[in-house]
């Protein structure tokens, strides 16, 4: 590797090394158009109405002329330099109808457990997170921007939310007693509400192989919040046999590689290697990857008699139309581990007599519709370390009638989705569903 490549890899490692942090996205700013019923701030001469039974803090950045204002039950206006309110006749602007009333939307609509309301502060290009890890994890630092007012709902039903630290109003709370005092203060009550609890523990993740996010218990509520705009149900995936990685709310099309790991494995370095050695290549442009440590499914743990209760999950998806790139990259990663050792990543122990596995690999790719014969084990064309269980599917499109002798995939099993009780579908893990068949295909 040349000097420029080494410098680039070092810079990527430096960018990925610090503790992960999540930034809160929505706000309750007066001048933010998304906070108003007409999708714009009140125009001059408008009547302004806040929810009468709500409590909130509102940052005002500019001067506004209004005809009258209905204030909330309890709250505060935080006035930036030059901001304020003045009186104006109703309808003084031509584009404001007489008596136009601007209503501030419900500030309690923003929930901590909604993945859409957070953004990672340290994500590199081409990286994404599964849904459960888009919400702050146990060892994450949480940041509420100092240049915005906010209100966030804790709960429901997920118990105590634990993070490494919370930064709000220009202060960083890393001790539980300090955070508790802030939440009990008037400033805290204006910004945090709900039945849930929030606590901090400054202990960092000291394991180079990474730490499990810790949001498994809250995932039903995370998925319920994420899918609420869709009526609580998942959209149909574009492939015939979609995948549902650990921590993901709905099925997706792509590939999943599950790796066992040893004490020498470094998660941050492996992420950087994926970015530098694979995603930067032209043939993998448009692919996104999520890499994290997840709990190992109990069924696979018992079947393999493995002591490790965690594994490294690599999720590969294509940002645009499927081209099969996710499946090709999955095989390239397994070949890379076979050749270079994966920096501590090892193949998964045997799941049965006479069968050796580098990992469990599942993929869902786009293929030309054609009549398929019975699946058979591939004997050549794949790296030795990639002799794993591979699952593929064709893109959804009209096809000829299925031949009578064609094997039928098992029907998806119902899986409870969240407190609302809306059923979703998930595919069981291949290693558990078909323990005596190795299904291979060309992706």
C-alpha positions in Angstrom: 0.0 0.0 0.0 1.4 3.4 -1.0 1.9 6.3 1.4 -1.3 8.2 0.2 -3.3 5.1 0.9 -1.8 4.7 4.4 -2.5 8.4 5.2 -6.1 8.0 4.0 -6.6 4.9 6.1 -5.1 6.5 9.1 -7.4 9.5 8.8 -10.4 7.2 8.5 -9.4 5.4 11.6 -9.0 8.6 13.5 -12.5 9.7 12.4 -14.0 6.4 13.6 -12.1 5.9 16.8 -13.8 8.4 19.2 -16.9 7.3 21.2 -20.0 7.4 19.0 -22.5 10.1 19.6 -26.1 10.9 18.4 -27.5 14.3 17.7 -31.1 15.2 18.2 -32.6 16.6 15.0 -36.1 18.2 15.6 -36.6 21.5 17.5 -39.3 23.7 18.8 -38.0 26.9 17.2 -40.6 29.7 16.5 -39.0 30.4 13.1 -38.9 26.7 11.9 -41.7 26.3 9.3 -42.2 22.6 10.2 -43.5 23.6 13.6 -46.6 25.4 12.2 -49.9 24.1 10.8 -49.5 26.1 7.5 -45.9 24.8 7.1 -44.5 28.4 7.5 -43.9 30.8 10.4 -46.7 33.3 11.2 -46.8 36.2 8.8 -47.3 39.8 9.9 -50.7 40.4 11.5 -51.5 36.7 12.0 -53.0 35.3 15.2 -50.7 32.9 16.9 -52.0 29.9 18.9 -50.0 27.5 21.0 -51.5 24.3 22.4 -53.2 25.4 25.6 -52.5 22.3 27.6 -48.8 21.8 26.7 -45.5 22.8 28.2 -42.6 23.8 26.1 -39.6 26.1 25.5 -39.5 28.1 22.2 -36.5 29.8 20.7 -37.2 33.0 18.8 -34.5 34.2 16.4 -36.3 37.1 14.6 -38.8 39.8 15.2 -42.5 39.1 14.5 -45.6 41.3 14.3 -48.7 39.6 15.4 -52.3 40.5 16.1 -52.8 38.3 19.1 -51.3 35.2 20.8 -52.8 32.3 22.7 -50.0 31.1 25.1 -49.5 27.5 26.3 -50.2 26.3 29.8 -46.6 26.7 30.8 -43.5 27.6 28.8 -40.9 30.1 27.9 -39.7 32.2 25.0 -35.9 32.3 24.6 -35.2 35.5 22.6 -32.1 35.7 20.5 -30.4 39.0 19.9 -32.8 41.3 17.9 -35.8 38.9 18.3 -39.1 40.0 19.8 -42.8 40.5 19.2 -44.7 43.6 18.1 -48.4 44.4 17.6 -49.8 44.5 14.0 -53.3 44.8 12.5 -54.8 41.5 11.4 -54.2 40.8 7.8 -51.7 43.6 7.2 -49.9 41.4 4.6 -51.7 40.6 1.3 -50.7 36.9 1.5 -52.2 36.6 5.0 -56.0 36.4 4.9 -58.0 38.4 7.4 -57.9 36.7 10.8 -55.4 34.0 9.6 -54.5 31.8 12.6 -51.1 30.1 12.8 -51.2 27.1 15.1 -48.0 25.7 16.7 -48.0 21.9 16.3 -48.0 19.5 19.3 -44.5 19.7 20.8 -45.0 16.3 22.5 -45.0 14.5 19.1 -41.2 14.0 19.3 -40.2 10.7 21.0 -36.7 9.6 22.1 -37.3 6.1 20.6 -38.1 7.4 17.1 -35.1 6.6 14.9 -36.0 9.3 12.4 -35.3 12.0 15.0 -31.6 11.2 15.5 -28.5 11.5 13.3 -25.1 10.0 13.9 -22.4 12.5 14.6 -19.6 10.4 13.4 -20.9 8.3 10.4 -18.6 8.0 7.4 -19.8 8.0 3.8 -21.3 4.6 2.9 -22.1 3.7 6.6 -25.5 3.3 8.0 -27.1 1.8 11.2 -29.8 -0.8 11.6 -33.0 0.8 13.1 -32.4 -0.1 16.7 -28.9 1.4 16.6 -30.2 4.7 15.1 -31.5 5.5 18.6 -28.7 6.3 21.2 -27.1 3.1 22.4 -25.8 2.3 25.9 -22.3 3.7 25.3 -23.3 6.7 23.1 -22.9 10.4 23.9 -26.2 12.3 23.3 -26.1 15.9 22.0 -29.0 18.4 22.0 -27.8 21.3 19.9 -27.3 24.5 21.9 -28.7 26.7 19.1 -32.2 25.2 19.2 -35.0 24.7 21.7 -36.4 21.2 22.0 -38.8 18.9 23.7 -38.5 15.1 23.8 -40.7 12.4 25.2 -39.2 9.5 27.2 -41.0 6.2 26.9 -43.5 4.7 26.7 -42.8 1.3 28.1 -39.1 0.9 27.5 -38.0 1.4 31.1 -34.9 3.4 31.8 -33.0 4.8 28.9 -29.2 4.6 29.6 -26.5 6.4 27.7 -22.9 7.5 28.4 -23.6 11.3 28.6 -26.2 13.9 27.8 -25.2 17.4 26.5 -28.0 20.0 26.7 -28.2 23.8 27.2 -24.4 24.0 27.0 -23.9 21.6 29.8 -22.6 18.0 29.7 -24.2 15.6 32.2 -22.0 12.6 32.9 -23.1 11.8 36.4 -26.5 10.4 37.2 -27.1 12.8 40.1 -26.4 15.9 38.0 -28.8 14.7 35.3 -31.5 13.8 37.8 -31.3 17.3 39.3 -31.5 18.9 35.8 -34.5 16.8 34.8 -36.3 17.8 38.0 -35.7 21.5 37.4 -38.1 23.8 35.5 -35.7 23.9 32.5 -35.6 20.1 32.5 -39.4 19.7 32.7 -39.9 22.1 29.8 -37.6 19.9 27.6 -38.2 16.3 28.9 -41.5 14.6 29.6 -43.2 11.2 29.6 -43.3 8.1 31.8 -39.8 6.9 31.0 -36.6 7.6 32.8 -33.2 8.8 31.6 -29.8 7.9 33.2 -26.2 8.2 32.4 -23.1 6.1 33.1 -19.7 7.5 32.0 -18.3 4.0 31.5 -17.0 3.8 27.9 -17.0 0.7 25.7 -13.5 -0.7 26.5 -13.8 -3.7 24.2 -11.9 -3.2 20.9 -14.3 -5.7 19.2 -17.2 -3.3 20.1 -20.1 -3.5 22.5 -23.7 -4.5 21.9 -26.0 -1.5 21.5 -28.3 -2.5 24.3 -31.6 -1.4 22.6 -33.1 -4.9 22.2 -35.6 -4.5 25.0 -36.8 -1.2 23.5 -36.9 -2.4 19.9 -40.7 -3.0 19.8 -41.3 0.6 20.7 -38.5 1.8 18.4 -40.2 0.0 15.5 -43.7 1.2 16.5 -42.5 4.8 16.4 -40.7 4.3 13.1 -43.7 2.7 11.4 -46.4 4.9 12.9 -46.6 7.1 9.8 -47.1 3.9 7.7 -50.0 2.7 9.9 -47.8 0.4 11.9 -47.0 -2.0 9.1 -43.8 -2.6 7.1 -43.7 -1.8 3.4 -43.3 -4.7 1.0 -39.7 -5.4 0.1 -38.8 -5.4 -3.6 -37.4 -8.9 -3.5 -39.0 -12.3 -3.1 -37.0 -13.5 -0.1 -36.0 -10.4 1.9 -33.8 -10.4 4.9 -34.3 -9.0 8.4 -31.0 -8.4 10.2 -30.7 -8.2 13.9 -32.0 -4.8 15.0 -33.9 -4.0 11.8 -37.6 -3.3 12.0 -38.5 -4.4 8.4 -37.3 -6.7 5.7 -34.7 -5.4 3.3 -33.0 -6.6 0.1 -29.2 -7.1 0.2 -26.8 -9.3 2.0 -26.0 -10.2 5.6 -22.7 -11.6 6.7 -22.4 -12.9 10.3 -18.9 -13.4 11.6 -17.5 -14.8 14.8 -14.7 -12.9 16.4 -11.7 -13.3 18.7 -10.1 -11.0 21.2 -7.9 -9.5 18.6 -10.7 -8.2 16.4 -11.0 -4.4 16.3 -14.4 -3.2 15.1 -13.4 0.3 14.2 -10.4 -0.8 12.2 -12.6 -3.3 10.3 -15.1 -0.6 9.5 -12.3 1.6 8.2 -11.0 -1.3 6.1 -14.5 -1.8 4.6 -14.6 1.9 3.6 -11.1 2.1 2.3 -10.6 -1.3 0.7 -14.0 -2.1 -0.6 -16.6 0.6 -0.7 -14.1 3.0 -2.4 -13.9 0.6 -5.4 -15.9 1.5 -8.5 -17.8 -1.8 -8.6 -19.2 -1.2 -5.1 -20.3 2.4 -5.5 -23.8 2.9 -4.3 -23.6 0.2 -1.6 -24.0 1.0 2.1 -22.8 -1.1 5.0 -23.8 -1.4 8.6 -21.3 -3.2 10.9 -21.9 -3.8 14.6 -21.7 -6.4 17.4 -25.0 -8.1 18.0 -26.3 -10.8 20.3 -25.8 -14.2 18.7 -29.2 -16.0 18.2 -29.6 -18.7 20.9 -30.6 -21.4 18.4 -27.3 -21.0 16.4 -25.3 -20.7 19.7 -26.7 -24.1 20.9 -26.4 -25.7 17.4 -22.7 -24.8 17.1 -21.8 -25.4 20.7 -20.0 -22.0 20.6 -19.2 -20.2 23.8 -19.4 -16.7 22.2 -22.7 -15.0 22.8 -22.1 -12.2 20.3 -21.1 -11.9 16.7 -20.2 -9.3 14.2 -23.1 -8.5 11.8 -22.3 -6.9 8.4 -25.4 -5.7 6.5 -25.0 -4.7 2.9 -27.7 -2.8 1.0 -27.8 -1.0 -2.3 -29.0 2.6 -2.3 -30.5 2.4 -5.8 -32.0 -0.4 -7.9 -30.5 -3.8 -7.1 -27.7 -4.9 -9.3 -26.4 -7.8 -7.3 -23.5 -5.8 -5.8 -24.5 -6.6 -2.2 -24.1 -10.4 -2.9 -20.8 -9.9 -4.7 -19.4 -7.8 -1.9 -20.5 -10.3 0.7 -18.5 -13.0 -1.1 -15.5 -10.6 -1.4 -15.6 -10.0 2.3 -15.5 -13.7 3.1 -12.7 -14.2 0.6 -10.8 -11.4 2.3 -11.2 -12.9 5.7 -10.0 -16.3 4.4 -6.9 -14.6 2.9 -6.0 -12.0 5.6 -7.8 -13.4 8.7 -10.2 -10.4 9.1 -8.2 -8.9 11.9 -9.5 -11.4 14.4 -12.7 -12.4 12.7 -13.0 -16.1 12.4 -15.3 -18.5 10.7 -18.3 -19.7 12.6 -17.8 -23.2 14.2 -19.5 -26.2 12.5 -23.3 -26.4 12.7 -23.3 -30.1 12.1 -21.1 -33.1 11.5 -18.9 -32.7 8.4 -19.9 -29.1 7.7 -17.6 -26.1 8.2 -18.8 -22.6 8.1 -16.9 -19.3 7.7 -20.1 -17.5 8.5 -23.8 -17.4 7.8 -24.3 -15.4 4.7 -27.7 -14.5 3.4 -28.4 -12.4 0.3 -31.3 -11.1 -1.7 -30.4 -9.9 -5.2 -31.9 -9.0 -8.5 -31.9 -11.7 -11.1 -33.5 -12.2 -14.5 -36.7 -14.2 -14.2 -36.1 -17.8 -15.3 -37.2 -21.3 -14.5 -35.2 -22.7 -11.7 -34.4 -26.3 -10.9 -34.0 -27.7 -7.4 -31.3 -25.9 -5.4 -28.0 -27.8 -5.2 -24.7 -27.3 -3.4 -22.1 -25.4 -5.4 -18.9 -27.3 -5.7 -16.6 -24.7 -7.2 -16.4 -21.0 -8.0 -16.5 -19.8 -4.4 -13.6 -19.1 -2.0 -12.9 -21.8 0.5 -13.8 -19.5 3.4 -17.1 -18.6 1.7 -18.7 -22.1 1.9 -21.6 -20.6 3.9 -25.3 -20.8 3.8 -26.4 -18.4 1.0 -29.9 -17.3 0.4 -30.9 -15.4 -2.8 -34.1 -14.2 -4.3 -35.3 -12.7 -7.5 -36.7 -9.2 -7.9 -40.4 -9.0 -7.7 -41.9 -9.0 -11.2 -44.5 -11.0 -13.2 -43.2 -14.5 -13.8 -44.4 -17.7 -15.5 -46.5 -20.1 -13.4 -44.3 -22.0 -10.9 -43.5 -25.6 -12.0 -45.1 -28.3 -9.9 -41.8 -29.8 -8.8 -40.3 -26.5 -7.7 -39.5 -26.4 -4.0 -41.4 -23.8 -2.1 -39.7 -21.6 0.5 -41.2 -21.7 4.0 -43.8 -19.1 4.7 -42.7 -16.2 6.9 -43.6 -16.6 10.5 -45.6 -13.9 12.4 -43.5 -11.9 14.7 -45.0 -9.3 17.1 -44.0 -5.9 16.1 -44.6 -3.6 19.0 -47.0 -2.4 21.6 -49.7 -1.6 19.0 -49.9 -5.3 18.2 -49.5 -4.8 14.5 -48.1 -8.1 13.1 -45.1 -8.0 10.8 -43.4 -10.8 9.0 -39.8 -12.0 9.5 -37.9 -14.8 7.9 -36.4 -17.3 10.3 -32.6 -17.8 10.2 -31.6 -20.2 7.5 -29.3 -22.1 9.7 -32.1 -23.0 12.0 -34.9 -23.4 9.5 -33.1 -25.8 7.1 -30.4 -27.5 9.2 -29.7 -30.3 6.8 -29.6 -28.3 3.5 -26.9 -26.0 2.2 -28.7 -23.9 -0.5 -26.4 -22.1 -2.9 -27.0 -19.9 -5.9 -25.2 -17.4 -8.0 -25.7 -13.8 -6.9 
